[in-house]
Amino acid sequence: MYKLEGLKRMCEVKLCDQLEVNNVLQSLAVGDTYRATELKGKALKLIAEKRKEVEKLEDWEEFAEKYPKLTVEIIKMFCK
């Protein structure tokens, strides 16, 4: 109705460009919540590549409690 899809896409591209270990969990949650598939996919890829660094993040346990389904998705990815 308001043609916001283009704006959403621009925001997703910007978030993908700024993706790094210290914001990857938040970016994954945003990507999942707003069905931003590219952002979610890139966040999962970065988590896989930087697994040890992500596990050391202060907000890892809080993320796991707040987003159990995403945490399961991450664990399944690690098992592949």
N, C-alpha and C positions, 0 to 999 in steps of 0.2 A: 504494500500500500504506500509506504513512504520511501521506497527504493533505498533502503538502508544497507542492502547487501553489498554494494560497492564500498561503502564506508567501513563495513565490517571487514571486508577483504583487505582494505588498506591498513587497518589496525592490525590484522593478523600478520601481514607481511612485515610491518614494523616490529611487532613483538618477536617474530622469527629472527629478524636481523639482530635483535638485542639479547638473544637467548644465550645464557651462560650458566655455569654450575650454580651460582648463588641465587638464581631466580628460576631455575628449571622446574622445581616442584610447583611453584605458584603458576608458572606458565602452563604446565600440564593440567592443572585444575581448571584454569581459564579455558584452555583448548577443549577440554571435555565438557565443561558446563555450557559453552556457547557453540558447540559442534564445529569448532575451528580445526578441521582435520589435519591441515598442514602443520599448524602449531603443535597439536597433540603428537603427531608423528615425529616431528623434529625434537620435541622434548623427550619422548621415549628413546629416541636414538641417542641423544646426548646422555641420558641417564645410563644407557647400556655402555656407552664409551667411557664414561667417567664414574662408573659404579662405586669405586672406593671413596672418591671425593663426595659423592652424593650421600653415601651412608654416614659420613662424618658431619653432615650439615646439622646444625642445631635444631632446625625445624622438621627433620626427618620423622621423628617419632610422633610429633603433633600432626604432621601430614598423614601418617599411617592411621592414626585414630580418626581423623576428620574425613578421610577419603579411603575407606576400606576397599571399595571396588577397584579403585585405581591402584592401590597397593597390591592387590592380588594380580592385577594386570602386569605390574612391574615384576613381581616375583615369577610369574609365568614366563615372562620375557627372559629373565635370567636363567630359567631352567632349559631354555631352548638351545 
